[in-house]
Amino acid sequence: MTPIEKARLCLTTILERKAIDPILLHVENLTTVADYFLITGGNSTRQVQAIARHLRKTLKEQAPLYGIEGEQEAQWVLLDYGEVVIHIFYQPIREFYDLEGLWVEAPEVSLEM
């Protein structure tokens, strides 16, 4: 699976749990951490946890999960799938940290499938 295919699979999966305003950023030329950042939000910590769990369950057989942080508190959950790093925020926390603004130089990938 190519990095963009993995990113689009992650996008499809989070949308199944009604993730809020997903943004896919191509960060390959800006960092060595990942090729893509997928940033999204949830209306509650429970929704953030549901999105993260659904993502882990759906991708279990298709892509290795290298790390997960923040799932217990569910304010900001980070899932590391290698080339794709997913940031799932409780919406007020997303607005506070403004990762989209921090990575403003990263091209936004169209979410059209």
C-alpha positions in Angstrom: 0.0 0.0 0.0 1.4 3.4 -1.0 1.5 6.2 1.6 -1.3 8.1 -0.2 -3.4 5.0 -0.4 -2.9 4.5 3.4 -3.8 8.1 4.0 -7.0 7.8 2.0 -7.9 4.6 3.8 -7.4 6.4 7.1 -9.6 9.3 5.9 -12.4 6.9 4.8 -12.2 5.1 8.1 -12.4 8.3 10.3 -15.3 9.6 8.2 -17.3 6.4 9.2 -17.3 7.8 12.7 -18.3 11.3 11.6 -14.9 13.0 12.2 -15.1 16.8 12.0 -13.3 18.8 9.3 -10.6 16.3 8.3 -7.5 17.9 6.6 -4.8 15.8 4.9 -1.5 17.5 4.7 1.5 16.4 2.5 4.4 16.9 4.9 7.0 14.7 3.1 9.2 17.6 2.1 8.9 19.4 5.5 9.7 16.6 8.0 11.2 13.2 8.2 8.5 12.0 10.6 5.9 11.1 8.1 4.7 11.7 4.5 1.1 12.8 5.5 -0.6 14.2 8.5 -4.3 13.6 8.8 -5.8 16.1 11.3 -9.4 15.9 12.4 -11.7 16.5 15.4 -14.5 15.2 17.5 -17.3 16.9 19.3 -16.6 15.0 22.6 -13.8 12.9 24.1 -16.0 9.9 23.6 -16.2 10.6 19.9 -12.4 11.1 19.7 -12.0 7.7 21.4 -14.5 6.1 19.1 -12.7 7.4 16.0 -9.3 6.2 17.3 -10.7 2.7 18.2 -12.5 2.3 14.8 -9.3 3.3 13.0 -7.2 0.8 15.0 -9.7 -2.0 14.4 -10.2 -1.3 10.7 -6.5 -1.0 9.9 -5.3 -3.8 12.1 -4.8 -6.3 9.2 -3.7 -3.7 6.6 -1.2 -1.5 8.3 1.0 -1.8 11.4 0.4 0.7 14.2 3.8 1.9 15.5 2.4 4.0 18.4 -0.6 5.6 20.0 -0.7 8.5 22.5 -3.4 10.2 24.4 -6.3 7.7 23.9 -7.1 7.5 27.6 -7.6 11.3 28.0 -8.9 11.7 24.4 -8.1 15.4 24.2 -5.5 14.8 21.4 -5.0 11.2 20.2 -2.0 10.6 17.9 -1.8 7.4 15.9 1.5 6.6 14.1 1.1 4.5 11.0 4.6 5.2 9.7 4.1 7.3 6.6 0.8 8.6 7.9 0.3 10.2 11.3 -3.2 10.9 12.4 -4.1 13.6 14.9 -7.6 13.3 16.4 -8.5 16.2 18.6 -11.4 17.1 20.9 -12.5 20.2 18.9 -11.7 22.9 21.4 -8.2 21.5 21.8 -7.8 21.4 18.1 -8.6 25.1 17.9 -6.1 25.8 20.7 -3.1 24.0 19.1 -4.0 24.9 15.5 -1.7 22.3 13.8 -3.1 23.4 10.5 -1.6 26.8 11.1 1.7 25.3 12.3 2.0 23.3 9.1 0.7 26.1 6.8 3.6 25.4 4.3 2.4 21.8 3.8 0.2 21.4 0.7 -3.3 20.3 1.5 -4.4 17.1 -0.3 -7.8 17.1 -1.9 -10.2 14.9 0.1 -12.1 13.9 -3.1 -11.9 10.2 -3.6 
